[in-house]
Amino acid sequence: MRPTIGVLALQGDFREHVLALQATGECDTALVRTVNDLSAVQALVIPGGESTAMSKLAIAFDVLQPIRERIAQGMPTYGSCAGMIMLAREIIDGRADQETIGGLDIAVRRNAFGRQVDSFEAPLHAPLWGSEPLNAVFIRAPWVESCGAAVEVLARVESGPHEGAVVAVREGAVMATSFHPELTSDNRVHSYFAQFVRENV
Ligand code: GLN
């Protein structure tokens, strides 16, 4: 079956995710802003952006709880950067009123890389997406500070002061990256996700 993958389109770089998914040739795409939109998709991408704003909008648009329910029912979900924060169980350095969707048993630190390197690119090896390194783009990115036993670490920062920091994880059908593959022409993360959706829904 050719799945329809939704992209949460409340805030952030959802257009880039739509283009990246379309470029895989493996799926159709739809923007998700309402519960009705959500019911029409088999999987969801949560984009990069600003997690505090996205959290407020998700509550205002009444989609926070419905997305939680779909994830609990096994909907494949992928989040980049702010999307990773939205999928975390716990946020360190979040705003007091900031809510997450959850789905990943991880604690993330917002803006973890600090001011001096708030944006940078680095090669990452992540065997799940192939043997060639990915050029990972980090923009005021979070990292995964701790994760539960069921969480698989997919990639870590490989050099520099933050060597070893966990920047890609998955747990069951939920996957997240601190970086933004949607901003590069390397489509392997989106291809992997679309393929996973094809095989699992
Ligand atoms: N720092 C942002 C946040 O806290 C995430 C940045 C991004 O998505 N590029 O939500």
py3Dmol code that shows the C-alpha trace and the ligand (Angstrom):
import py3Dmol

protein = """\
ATOM      1  CA  MET A   1       0.000   0.000   0.000  1.00  0.00           C
ATOM      2  CA  ARG A   2       1.211   3.514  -0.729  1.00  0.00           C
ATOM      3  CA  PRO A   3       0.889   5.308   2.617  1.00  0.00           C
ATOM      4  CA  THR A   4       0.004   8.916   3.281  1.00  0.00           C
ATOM      5  CA  ILE A   5       2.474  10.454   5.691  1.00  0.00           C
ATOM      6  CA  GLY A   6       1.250  13.556   7.497  1.00  0.00           C
ATOM      7  CA  VAL A   7       3.465  16.470   8.474  1.00  0.00           C
ATOM      8  CA  LEU A   8       2.403  18.470  11.526  1.00  0.00           C
ATOM      9  CA  ALA A   9       2.003  21.934  10.025  1.00  0.00           C
ATOM     10  CA  LEU A  10       1.404  24.224  12.997  1.00  0.00           C
ATOM     11  CA  GLN A  11       4.823  25.846  12.979  1.00  0.00           C
ATOM     12  CA  GLY A  12       8.351  25.255  11.737  1.00  0.00           C
ATOM     13  CA  ASP A  13       9.919  23.758   8.621  1.00  0.00           C
ATOM     14  CA  PHE A  14       7.041  21.482   7.636  1.00  0.00           C
ATOM     15  CA  ARG A  15       7.333  22.401   3.933  1.00  0.00           C
ATOM     16  CA  GLU A  16      10.876  21.052   3.794  1.00  0.00           C
ATOM     17  CA  HIS A  17       9.699  17.761   5.310  1.00  0.00           C
ATOM     18  CA  VAL A  18       6.914  17.519   2.720  1.00  0.00           C
ATOM     19  CA  LEU A  19       9.456  18.004  -0.085  1.00  0.00           C
ATOM     20  CA  ALA A  20      11.860  15.474   1.449  1.00  0.00           C
ATOM     21  CA  LEU A  21       9.070  12.891   1.792  1.00  0.00           C
ATOM     22  CA  GLN A  22       7.855  13.522  -1.755  1.00  0.00           C
ATOM     23  CA  ALA A  23      11.397  13.080  -3.048  1.00  0.00           C
ATOM     24  CA  THR A  24      11.475   9.538  -1.630  1.00  0.00           C
ATOM     25  CA  GLY A  25       8.779   8.548  -4.133  1.00  0.00           C
ATOM     26  CA  GLU A  26       7.494   6.097  -1.494  1.00  0.00           C
ATOM     27  CA  CYS A  27       4.501   7.928  -0.076  1.00  0.00           C
ATOM     28  CA  ASP A  28       1.868  10.604  -0.456  1.00  0.00           C
ATOM     29  CA  THR A  29       1.916  13.540   1.970  1.00  0.00           C
ATOM     30  CA  ALA A  30      -0.660  15.673   3.760  1.00  0.00           C
ATOM     31  CA  LEU A  31      -0.469  18.644   6.112  1.00  0.00           C
ATOM     32  CA  VAL A  32      -1.872  17.956   9.581  1.00  0.00           C
ATOM     33  CA  ARG A  33      -3.426  20.782  11.582  1.00  0.00           C
ATOM     34  CA  THR A  34      -6.631  19.233  12.911  1.00  0.00           C
ATOM     35  CA  VAL A  35      -7.931  15.936  14.286  1.00  0.00           C
ATOM     36  CA  ASN A  36      -9.619  15.310  10.939  1.00  0.00           C
ATOM     37  CA  ASP A  37      -6.325  15.792   9.111  1.00  0.00           C
ATOM     38  CA  LEU A  38      -4.711  13.366  11.561  1.00  0.00           C
ATOM     39  CA  SER A  39      -7.298  10.678  10.948  1.00  0.00           C
ATOM     40  CA  ALA A  40      -6.445  10.718   7.230  1.00  0.00           C
ATOM     41  CA  VAL A  41      -2.761   9.806   7.641  1.00  0.00           C
ATOM     42  CA  GLN A  42      -0.963   6.573   8.493  1.00  0.00           C
ATOM     43  CA  ALA A  43       2.173   8.188   9.949  1.00  0.00           C
ATOM     44  CA  LEU A  44       3.340  11.588  11.157  1.00  0.00           C
ATOM     45  CA  VAL A  45       6.415  13.792  10.894  1.00  0.00           C
ATOM     46  CA  ILE A  46       6.928  16.531  13.476  1.00  0.00           C
ATOM     47  CA  PRO A  47       9.145  19.240  12.011  1.00  0.00           C
ATOM     48  CA  GLY A  48      11.897  21.447  13.343  1.00  0.00           C
ATOM     49  CA  GLY A  49      10.939  24.864  14.597  1.00  0.00           C
ATOM     50  CA  GLU A  50      10.317  26.134  18.091  1.00  0.00           C
ATOM     51  CA  SER A  51       9.002  23.542  20.487  1.00  0.00           C
ATOM     52  CA  THR A  52       7.484  26.055  22.932  1.00  0.00           C
ATOM     53  CA  ALA A  53       5.383  27.600  20.138  1.00  0.00           C
ATOM     54  CA  MET A  54       4.546  24.197  18.688  1.00  0.00           C
ATOM     55  CA  SER A  55       3.394  22.982  22.088  1.00  0.00           C
ATOM     56  CA  LYS A  56       1.064  25.969  22.525  1.00  0.00           C
ATOM     57  CA  LEU A  57      -0.344  25.596  19.021  1.00  0.00           C
ATOM     58  CA  ALA A  58      -0.874  21.851  19.418  1.00  0.00           C
ATOM     59  CA  ILE A  59      -2.996  22.578  22.488  1.00  0.00           C
ATOM     60  CA  ALA A  60      -4.853  25.446  20.767  1.00  0.00           C
ATOM     61  CA  PHE A  61      -5.585  23.267  17.711  1.00  0.00           C
ATOM     62  CA  ASP A  62      -6.707  20.338  19.932  1.00  0.00           C
ATOM     63  CA  VAL A  63      -4.263  17.883  18.433  1.00  0.00           C
ATOM     64  CA  LEU A  64      -1.900  17.185  21.348  1.00  0.00           C
ATOM     65  CA  GLN A  65      -3.996  14.445  22.959  1.00  0.00           C
ATOM     66  CA  PRO A  66      -5.166  12.882  19.655  1.00  0.00           C
ATOM     67  CA  ILE A  67      -1.535  12.594  18.491  1.00  0.00           C
ATOM     68  CA  ARG A  68      -0.608  10.978  21.829  1.00  0.00           C
ATOM     69  CA  GLU A  69      -3.379   8.446  21.314  1.00  0.00           C
ATOM     70  CA  ARG A  70      -2.329   7.610  17.754  1.00  0.00           C
ATOM     71  CA  ILE A  71       1.289   7.128  18.836  1.00  0.00           C
ATOM     72  CA  ALA A  72       0.140   4.871  21.672  1.00  0.00           C
ATOM     73  CA  GLN A  73      -1.733   2.841  19.029  1.00  0.00           C
ATOM     74  CA  GLY A  74       1.508   2.403  17.078  1.00  0.00           C
ATOM     75  CA  MET A  75       1.448   5.184  14.466  1.00  0.00           C
ATOM     76  CA  PRO A  76       4.969   5.543  13.007  1.00  0.00           C
ATOM     77  CA  THR A  77       6.252   8.991  13.941  1.00  0.00           C
ATOM     78  CA  TYR A  78       9.447  10.857  13.191  1.00  0.00           C
ATOM     79  CA  GLY A  79      10.535  14.164  14.739  1.00  0.00           C
ATOM     80  CA  SER A  80      13.486  16.411  13.834  1.00  0.00           C
ATOM     81  CA  CYS A  81      14.938  18.888  16.333  1.00  0.00           C
ATOM     82  CA  ALA A  82      11.901  20.657  17.883  1.00  0.00           C
ATOM     83  CA  GLY A  83      10.055  17.502  16.754  1.00  0.00           C
ATOM     84  CA  MET A  84      12.428  15.432  18.902  1.00  0.00           C
ATOM     85  CA  ILE A  85      11.629  17.693  21.853  1.00  0.00           C
ATOM     86  CA  MET A  86       7.899  17.226  21.217  1.00  0.00           C
ATOM     87  CA  LEU A  87       8.350  13.431  21.301  1.00  0.00           C
ATOM     88  CA  ALA A  88      10.376  13.380  24.530  1.00  0.00           C
ATOM     89  CA  ARG A  89       8.994  12.221  27.853  1.00  0.00           C
ATOM     90  CA  GLU A  90      10.883  14.988  29.635  1.00  0.00           C
ATOM     91  CA  ILE A  91      12.449  18.326  28.687  1.00  0.00           C
ATOM     92  CA  ILE A  92      15.411  19.831  30.502  1.00  0.00           C
ATOM     93  CA  ASP A  93      15.579  23.626  30.102  1.00  0.00           C
ATOM     94  CA  GLY A  94      12.087  23.775  28.666  1.00  0.00           C
ATOM     95  CA  ARG A  95       9.525  26.424  29.570  1.00  0.00           C
ATOM     96  CA  ALA A  96       7.536  25.617  32.673  1.00  0.00           C
ATOM     97  CA  ASP A  97       4.270  25.443  30.713  1.00  0.00           C
ATOM     98  CA  GLN A  98       5.723  23.522  27.789  1.00  0.00           C
ATOM     99  CA  GLU A  99       3.942  20.239  27.089  1.00  0.00           C
ATOM    100  CA  THR A 100       5.231  17.382  25.009  1.00  0.00           C
ATOM    101  CA  ILE A 101       3.411  14.741  23.044  1.00  0.00           C
ATOM    102  CA  GLY A 102       5.737  12.033  24.356  1.00  0.00           C
ATOM    103  CA  GLY A 103       6.217   8.630  22.747  1.00  0.00           C
ATOM    104  CA  LEU A 104       9.955   8.314  23.334  1.00  0.00           C
ATOM    105  CA  ASP A 105      11.280   7.386  26.751  1.00  0.00           C
ATOM    106  CA  ILE A 106      13.973  10.050  26.627  1.00  0.00           C
ATOM    107  CA  ALA A 107      14.912  13.228  28.454  1.00  0.00           C
ATOM    108  CA  VAL A 108      16.169  15.925  26.057  1.00  0.00           C
ATOM    109  CA  ARG A 109      18.103  19.068  26.835  1.00  0.00           C
ATOM    110  CA  ARG A 110      16.851  22.032  24.803  1.00  0.00           C
ATOM    111  CA  ASN A 111      19.448  24.242  23.107  1.00  0.00           C
ATOM    112  CA  ALA A 112      22.012  21.814  24.493  1.00  0.00           C
ATOM    113  CA  PHE A 113      24.954  22.790  22.332  1.00  0.00           C
ATOM    114  CA  GLY A 114      25.107  26.291  23.795  1.00  0.00           C
ATOM    115  CA  ARG A 115      25.567  29.670  22.164  1.00  0.00           C
ATOM    116  CA  GLN A 116      28.985  29.274  20.617  1.00  0.00           C
ATOM    117  CA  VAL A 117      27.996  26.327  18.490  1.00  0.00           C
ATOM    118  CA  ASP A 118      24.323  26.926  18.303  1.00  0.00           C
ATOM    119  CA  SER A 119      24.388  25.963  14.679  1.00  0.00           C
ATOM    120  CA  PHE A 120      26.883  23.620  13.032  1.00  0.00           C
ATOM    121  CA  GLU A 121      27.228  20.737  10.622  1.00  0.00           C
ATOM    122  CA  ALA A 122      28.954  17.456  11.353  1.00  0.00           C
ATOM    123  CA  PRO A 123      29.359  14.065   9.662  1.00  0.00           C
ATOM    124  CA  LEU A 124      27.579  11.261  11.508  1.00  0.00           C
ATOM    125  CA  HIS A 125      27.713   7.533  11.002  1.00  0.00           C
ATOM    126  CA  ALA A 126      24.353   5.899  11.563  1.00  0.00           C
ATOM    127  CA  PRO A 127      24.347   2.309  10.271  1.00  0.00           C
ATOM    128  CA  LEU A 128      20.537   2.259  10.118  1.00  0.00           C
ATOM    129  CA  TRP A 129      20.700   4.758   7.252  1.00  0.00           C
ATOM    130  CA  GLY A 130      23.679   3.275   5.418  1.00  0.00           C
ATOM    131  CA  SER A 131      27.447   3.154   5.716  1.00  0.00           C
ATOM    132  CA  GLU A 132      28.166   6.590   4.223  1.00  0.00           C
ATOM    133  CA  PRO A 133      28.148   9.347   6.866  1.00  0.00           C
ATOM    134  CA  LEU A 134      25.273  11.813   6.923  1.00  0.00           C
ATOM    135  CA  ASN A 135      26.022  15.507   6.889  1.00  0.00           C
ATOM    136  CA  ALA A 136      23.951  16.463   9.933  1.00  0.00           C
ATOM    137  CA  VAL A 137      22.726  20.067  10.248  1.00  0.00           C
ATOM    138  CA  PHE A 138      22.182  21.218  13.847  1.00  0.00           C
ATOM    139  CA  ILE A 139      20.305  24.478  14.559  1.00  0.00           C
ATOM    140  CA  ARG A 140      19.911  25.334  18.246  1.00  0.00           C
ATOM    141  CA  ALA A 141      19.516  21.628  18.637  1.00  0.00           C
ATOM    142  CA  PRO A 142      18.636  19.486  21.630  1.00  0.00           C
ATOM    143  CA  TRP A 143      20.501  16.347  22.591  1.00  0.00           C
ATOM    144  CA  VAL A 144      19.285  13.237  24.354  1.00  0.00           C
ATOM    145  CA  GLU A 145      20.446  13.475  27.935  1.00  0.00           C
ATOM    146  CA  SER A 146      19.162  10.079  29.074  1.00  0.00           C
ATOM    147  CA  CYS A 147      17.073   7.314  27.633  1.00  0.00           C
ATOM    148  CA  GLY A 148      15.144   4.285  28.813  1.00  0.00           C
ATOM    149  CA  ALA A 149      16.181   0.688  28.187  1.00  0.00           C
ATOM    150  CA  ALA A 150      13.851   0.276  25.197  1.00  0.00           C
ATOM    151  CA  VAL A 151      15.407   3.207  23.326  1.00  0.00           C
ATOM    152  CA  GLU A 152      17.962   2.447  20.623  1.00  0.00           C
ATOM    153  CA  VAL A 153      20.693   5.032  20.052  1.00  0.00           C
ATOM    154  CA  LEU A 154      21.141   5.558  16.303  1.00  0.00           C
ATOM    155  CA  ALA A 155      23.861   8.223  16.198  1.00  0.00           C
ATOM    156  CA  ARG A 156      26.170  10.267  18.398  1.00  0.00           C
ATOM    157  CA  VAL A 157      28.302  13.351  17.817  1.00  0.00           C
ATOM    158  CA  GLU A 158      31.678  11.989  16.734  1.00  0.00           C
ATOM    159  CA  SER A 159      34.176  14.712  17.652  1.00  0.00           C
ATOM    160  CA  GLY A 160      34.651  18.035  19.414  1.00  0.00           C
ATOM    161  CA  PRO A 161      33.619  19.154  22.894  1.00  0.00           C
ATOM    162  CA  HIS A 162      30.302  17.322  22.732  1.00  0.00           C
ATOM    163  CA  GLU A 163      31.665  14.036  21.416  1.00  0.00           C
ATOM    164  CA  GLY A 164      29.384  11.185  22.412  1.00  0.00           C
ATOM    165  CA  ALA A 165      26.209  13.269  22.681  1.00  0.00           C
ATOM    166  CA  VAL A 166      23.220  11.204  21.535  1.00  0.00           C
ATOM    167  CA  VAL A 167      21.513  12.868  18.567  1.00  0.00           C
ATOM    168  CA  ALA A 168      19.340  10.185  16.973  1.00  0.00           C
ATOM    169  CA  VAL A 169      17.164   7.545  18.630  1.00  0.00           C
ATOM    170  CA  ARG A 170      14.261   5.254  18.030  1.00  0.00           C
ATOM    171  CA  GLU A 171      11.867   3.266  20.168  1.00  0.00           C
ATOM    172  CA  GLY A 172       9.397   1.006  18.419  1.00  0.00           C
ATOM    173  CA  ALA A 173       7.768   2.994  15.622  1.00  0.00           C
ATOM    174  CA  VAL A 174       8.953   6.394  16.920  1.00  0.00           C
ATOM    175  CA  MET A 175      12.202   7.939  15.711  1.00  0.00           C
ATOM    176  CA  ALA A 176      13.836  11.312  16.323  1.00  0.00           C
ATOM    177  CA  THR A 177      16.919  13.266  15.281  1.00  0.00           C
ATOM    178  CA  SER A 178      18.438  16.383  16.862  1.00  0.00           C
ATOM    179  CA  PHE A 179      19.459  17.442  13.365  1.00  0.00           C
ATOM    180  CA  HIS A 180      17.537  18.385  10.217  1.00  0.00           C
ATOM    181  CA  PRO A 181      17.869  15.931   7.318  1.00  0.00           C
ATOM    182  CA  GLU A 182      15.005  17.842   5.647  1.00  0.00           C
ATOM    183  CA  LEU A 183      17.421  20.734   5.068  1.00  0.00           C
ATOM    184  CA  THR A 184      19.875  18.651   3.046  1.00  0.00           C
ATOM    185  CA  SER A 185      19.571  16.806  -0.242  1.00  0.00           C
ATOM    186  CA  ASP A 186      20.497  13.509   1.446  1.00  0.00           C
ATOM    187  CA  ASN A 187      17.192  11.729   1.655  1.00  0.00           C
ATOM    188  CA  ARG A 188      18.148   8.606   3.549  1.00  0.00           C
ATOM    189  CA  VAL A 189      16.395   9.375   6.839  1.00  0.00           C
ATOM    190  CA  HIS A 190      13.106  10.164   5.072  1.00  0.00           C
ATOM    191  CA  SER A 191      13.489   7.162   2.751  1.00  0.00           C
ATOM    192  CA  TYR A 192      14.052   4.896   5.734  1.00  0.00           C
ATOM    193  CA  PHE A 193      10.985   6.317   7.480  1.00  0.00           C
ATOM    194  CA  ALA A 194       8.755   6.048   4.396  1.00  0.00           C
ATOM    195  CA  GLN A 195       9.904   2.469   3.841  1.00  0.00           C
ATOM    196  CA  PHE A 196       9.250   1.642   7.497  1.00  0.00           C
ATOM    197  CA  VAL A 197       5.738   3.092   7.162  1.00  0.00           C
ATOM    198  CA  ARG A 198       5.093   1.050   3.996  1.00  0.00           C
ATOM    199  CA  GLU A 199       6.090  -2.130   5.763  1.00  0.00           C
ATOM    200  CA  ASN A 200       4.346  -1.494   9.079  1.00  0.00           C
ATOM    201  CA  VAL A 201       0.931   0.044   8.489  1.00  0.00           C
TER     202      VAL A 201
END
"""
ligand_1 = """\
10
LIG
N 15.641 25.264 19.981
C 14.390 24.880 19.374
C 13.371 24.451 20.424
O 13.622 24.494 21.566
C 14.581 23.774 18.366
C 15.325 24.301 17.183
C 15.044 23.616 15.888
O 14.045 22.914 15.713
N 15.876 23.905 14.936
O 12.306 24.051 20.072
"""
view = py3Dmol.view(width=600, height=400)
view.addModel(protein, "pdb")
view.setStyle({"model": 0}, {"cartoon": {"style": "trace"}})
view.addModel(ligand_1, "xyz")
view.setStyle({"model": 1}, {"stick": {}})
view.zoomTo()
view.show()
